[in-house]
Amino acid sequence: MPPHVHTPLPRLCAAPQWVPTSPSWYGITCKLIVCERSDVFASACAVARAYPLFSRKTSSNPAGQTPNTTVSVEFLLVPSAECQVTVESNGSLDDKLALSADDLKCLESACTGVRLAARIVDAPCNDMNVDHFLQEVRAVADSLGVTSTIIRGEELRVRGFGGIYGVGKAASVPPALAVLSHNPEGATQTIAWVGKGIVYDTGGLSIKAKTAMPGMKRDCGGAAGVLGAFYAAVRQGFTQNLHAVFCLAENAVGPDATRPDDIHLLYSGRTVEINNTDAEGRLVLSDGVSYAQKDLKANIILDMATLTGAQGISTGKYHGAVLTNSEEWEEAAVLASKASGDLLFPIPYCPELHFSEFASAVADMKNSVADRNNAQSSCAGLFIGAHLGFDFPGTWLHVDMAYPAYIGERATGYGVALLVALFGVYSQDRMLRSLSPVSRCNGPEMGNACKKLKRN
């Protein structure tokens, strides 16, 4: 019988009702996952998603606390067709069906990142405002020993971050741009992950209806996913410069709120006429990607956000949408999504046909489209890309994950597994490298590598 590996996930909460559970004895729940090696990572992250951390439920327990449940996860690895071929040529079957201590550490890092992201997204704004989110950022910085940069409040205005400042200036807790930086020796690439962190979105003066506003605590899902992914990637040994950029604000209503018709100067140097204060995520992200380009000198920039309701219409509840200036990275992102369980599907990248939706008579652009029937999710992403410039020589990817960020009333921690798998080629970890479809080569060789992986 093939060997199995016992992988504990300690201090987990009770499973939600929608998660099938196995028998439990003395607070221990056992899970057995039978799969091929290539499915171990996605399966482990799926278990992590099923056991959320955040709860403010009271308890009848005299001590006032709900006992934790320990979830014992066992993987029973079965050989794949590829594994059989490899064994026939060189190696033992037992070696192919065993998880090493390094593999278990990788799973632990990824699961911790997924549950961290889900906990942040599940928390309401009175528990997770900009101050609280910054505490989470600092905690990750301290645990990893990386440097952090925080720009807040009036300093944002003075330094030209008109997008973040304009969105968050009406809130009682001031907005912030926070950056975590990992700079290992010998790095040749600089990668920036930029997350939308709107801790609550009322819509601003273009206010949401009473049935549309509940759930807007989840509008920080992109930043939460970036934080969890940064933790997992750096903990597993990221070999290149990696920056996590968090664009944090509460889109509130008040005397200082941005008005429709206001014009803001963003960090890119471009002006934006506001015609919809509820299209705020693209404003904060535009400042974030511009900072990544101008100050961090990133040559690969990925932004991730719960950006548009149209994403659910475009790609559905389970697939995020990916928009990019690189065909090779588009294909790599889709393949990484299948390997990680955080699914993606491409949407059209066509600025020559879509960007005219933002035409303004008095500014460089408006912030919301003229025609809401014309590829809304693509247009929203293109607004962000415009602040890099459509002639940006590097790679830019935009991930809209508004719907896969949650299932029912619970967050999924979407994005953590996706990012560490997509950029696994830059990891020292064997499991993450095996998940990444991105070749170390450029141009046609990268495309050929993706096509080979797709066939397999």
N, C-alpha and C positions, 0 to 999 in steps of 0.2 A: 504494500500500500504506500502511495507517495507520502513523503513527510509533510507534516503540517507545522505551522508557526503560530504561536500564541502571542497576540499583540494586545496588551491592555491599553484602554483609554480611561485613565483614572478620573475620579471626581465628576462623573457625568450626572446630569439631571435626569429625571424620569422622562421616558419617551413621550412625544405627543401622541394623540389618539390615532393619527393617521399612519403611524409607524408600526408595522407588525412586530410584536415582541415574542421572545421565546421564554420558557419557564424561568422563574427567578427564585433563588434560594438565598435567604439571609442578605438581601440587598444586592445580590450579584445577578446580572442578566448576561446570558451567554449568546453569542452570535457566531454562527459558522458560515463562512463564505467560501464556496467552491468556485474557483475561477482559474483562468490562465494567468501567468505572470504579468502579461501586458495589461490586465484588468485590475491588478491589486491596488494601484494608486487611486484610480477612480472609485473603486469600491470602498476603500478606507475613508475617502473624503465624503462619500455618500452616508456612511455611518455617522461621521462627525456632524453632518448637517441635520441628522435625525434627532440629535440630542442637544437642543439649544440650552444656553446658559442663563439667559435673562428671564427673571420672573419677579414680580412684586406681589404674588399671591400670599395671603396670610395663611397660617397653619393652626390646626387645633392641637398641635404638639405643645405640651406644657413649656418646653424650652423655647418655643417660638420659631423653631427651625425645622425645615423639611429634610429628612435624612437623604443623603446622597446615595445614588445607585452606582455601583461599579459595573461597567460593561466590559465583559471579557469577549474579545474578538479573535476568532481563530480563522486562519486562511488555510484551506486545503487546496494546494496548487496542483493542477492537472496539466499534462503536457500538451502544448500546441503542435500543429503540424510543423511549424518552423523549428520548434524545439527538438522534435524527433529527428529532423534532418541534421541539425547541429550535433546531436548526440551521436548519430551514426558516423559523422566525420571526425569529431574530436570532443570527447568529454563524457562525463557521467550524467545520467538522468537525475540522480539525486542532487547533484550540484545545481542543476537547472531549476529544481523544484524546491529550493531552500531560500529563505530570506535571511540575509545577514543582519548583524547588529546595525550596520550603516543603513540598510534598507528600513529597519524599524525606526531609526532616528528620523529618517526622511518622512515616513508616514506620520510620526508624532509631530514634526514641525508643521507639515501641511494641515493636519487636523487641528492643531492649535490655532493656526492662522485662519482657517475656515470658521471656527467657533468664535474667535475674537471678532471677526467681521460681522458675523450674525448677531452677536451680543450687542454690538454698537448699533446696528440697524434696528434691532428689536426695541432698543431703549427709547422712551419718549423724550421730547426736547427738554422737559424739566429735569431729566436725568442725563441728557446727552446734548447740552448746548455747546457752543464753541469752546468755552472754558474746559468743559469735561472732555471734549474730543482732543484738545491739546494735551490734557493729562494722559490720555491713551497714547498719543504720539510720543510724549516724553518717556513714558514707561517702556515703550518698545526701544527707544534710543538708548535708555539706560541698560536694558537687558542685552542689547547687542554691542554696546560700546561704540556707537556711531555718533557722528556730529549732527546737530540740529540747528536750524535757522528759523526764527519766527518773526514775521513782520505783522504788526497789528494796528487796528484803529486808524488814527490820524496819520500815522507813518505810511500807511497804504496810500492815502490821498496824496501826501507830499511826494512820494516816490513814483506816482503815476499809475497805480493799480486801480484805474477807474472802474473796471468791471467788478472786482471783488468789493471794493469800497462802496460803489453805488448800490449794489444789491443788499449789503449788510448794514448800511449806516443807520437805518431806522430802528434796528433792534437794540434792546437794552444791553446785550452782550456784544461787544464789537467784533467785526469780522477779522479774519487772519489768513495769511499765507504761511504755511509751515512746510519745512523741507527736512527730510532725513537724507543723509549722504553717506554712502559707503564707497571708499576710494582705495581699493587694494593696490599694492605695488604691481607693476608690470601690465596694468590695464591698457588696452588699446582702443576700447570702445567706451562711449559715454551714453548711458541709457537713462531715460527719465520716464517714470510712470506718474501721470497726473490724474488726481481723483477729484470729482465733484463732491463737495461736502456741504450741501445745504441741509443743515440740521433740522430745519422745518421750513416748509414752503407754503405760505398762505396764498401765494400768487401776487403778493404786493397789492398795489392799488388796482391792478387788474385781477381782483380777488376771485378765488375759487368759490364755487357753490358749496353749500353745506354738505352735500353728499360726496363732493370731489376732494374735500380737504382731509378727512380722516385717512390716515395711512401715510401722510406726507412727512412723517418722521423718517420714512425710508429713503428720503431724497439725498441722504449721505451715503448711499450704498456703494457708489464708485470709490469714494475716499476710503471707506471701511475695507473694501476689497483690496485696494492698493496697500493699505497698512498691513493687513494679514499676509499678503503676498510678499511684501518687503521683509517681514519678519522671517517667513519660511525660507525665502531665497538666500538671505544673508546668513542665516543660521546654518544653512547647508553648504556654504562656501561659494559665494558668487565671485567670479574671477574678474569681472569688469566693473567700471565705475557705474554705480546704480544710485539714482536719486528718486525719492518718493516725494511728490509735491501735492500738498493738500490745500484745496481752495475752499475755505471754511466761512460760512455765513449763514445767518437766519434771514430769510426773505420775509420781513415783517411789515406791518402797516403802522404808520405813525406820522407825526408832523415832518420828519426828515426823510420820508420815503421818496424814492425816485418816482417821478411822474411820467406818464406817457407824454411824449414830445420832448423830454429832456434829452440832451446830447452829452454823452460821456466820452472822454479821451481814455482809451485803454492803453495797457503797457506796451502794446505793439506799436503805438504811435498813430493808430487809426481811430477815427471818430465813429461813434455809433448813435444813431437816432433811436430812441426807445419808443416802440409802438406797441409793446406788450411786456409789462413787468413780470408776467408769469413765464416768460422765456428767459429766465435768469441764469440757468445752468451754463449755457453757452458763453455768457458774459464772464463768469468767474473762471471757466476753463480756458477762455482765450487769454486771460492774464497769466494763467498757469503755464500754458504751452509756450507763450512768449518768453516767460522767465526761464523756462527750460532751455530754450534756444539761445537767448541773449546772454544770460548770466551763467548757466550751467554748461553751455556749449554742447548740448546733447545732440548726437547724430541719429539716434533712434528715440522717437517720442511716441508714447502711447497714452491716450487719455481714455478714461473709463467713467461712465456716468449713467445714472437713471435719468436720461435726458428727455425722452419724448414718449407721450402716450401712443404716438403713431408707430413706435417700435413694435408694440404688440400686434398692430394690424399688419405690419410689414413681415415680421418673422415669428410672431406668435409668443405664447407664454413661456416656452421652454428654450428657445434659441435667442440669444442676444444677436444684435446686428453689428457687423464689422464693416467699416468704411476705411479705405487706405489708398495711399498714392502708389502702392507697390503690389503688383499682381502676385509676385512670389510670396510676400508676407501675408497677403490675403489667403492664399492657399495654405500656407503654414499655419495660420491662425485657425482655420477650419479643422485642419488635421489635429492640432493641439487640443481643440475643443472636444473632439471625439475621444482623445486619449485621456482627458482629464475629467470628463463628465459635465463641464461647463460649456454647453453647446453654443455654437455661433453659426450664422449664415450671412453671406455677403449681401450688401446693398449697393446700388449703383454709385460709382464715383465719377461724376461728370460735371465739373464746375462750369464748363463752357455752356451747358444747357440749364443748369439749376441755380447758379449763383445770382443771376439777374433777379431772382425772387426778392433779394434784399436791397434793391435799388432805392436810393434816397435822393431827394432834391437838395438837401441841406447838409448831409454828412456823407462819410465814406460808405455807409451802409445802414440799413435798419436792422433790428435784432429779431424780427419775425417776418415770415414769408407773406407775400401778397396773395398767393394762391395755395390754400391748404390742401388742395387735391394733387399737388405736384411734388411727390417724393419727399414728404415732410422730414422723415428721419435722415435721409441723405442731405437735405438742405441744412438741417440743424448741425450736422457734423461738418459740412462745408464752411459754415460760419466760423467754427473753431479753426479749421485749416487755413482760412483766409488770413488769420492773424499770425500764422507762420509764413504765409505767402505760398501761392500755388507753385512757385518756382523753388520752394525749399529743397535743397539738394539731398537732405537726409530722408530717412524713412519715418512716416507718420501713420499711426493707426488710431482709429476712433472706435470704441466699443460702447454701444448703447445697450444697457442691460436693465431697462426699466421694469420689465415684467419678470424675467428669471431671477430678479433680486429677492423675490419672495414667493412662497406657496401658501395659500390660505392666509392665515394671520401670522405666519412665521417667516423670518428671513432665512435665506439659504446660504449666506456667505459666498455668493457667486463672485467669481473673478480670481479668487486666491489660487485655486487649482489651475485655472486657465493660464495665469501669468507665469507661474513657476514652471509649468509644462512648456509653454511657448518659448520661454527664454532659458530652458534647461540646458541648452548647448553651452551656456556660459557658466554652468555650475560645476563644482568639483564632485558633486554627488552622482553616483553611477545611475541610480534610478531616474533622477530628473533628466540626465543626459539621454537616457534611452527613450524618454517620452517626447523629447523635442524634435520636431520635424525640420527645424532650421539648420541648414548646413553651415559649416564654418566658411564655406566658399560664397562667392557673390555671383550675381548675374545668372547665366544659363545653368551653371552647375547647381545653384540653389534650386532652380526650377526642376531640374532633372531629379534631384534628391527628393523633392516633394512628390513628384509623379511616381517615383519608385515606391515611396512609403504608401501612397494612395493605392497602388496596385496590390501591395501586401495587405 
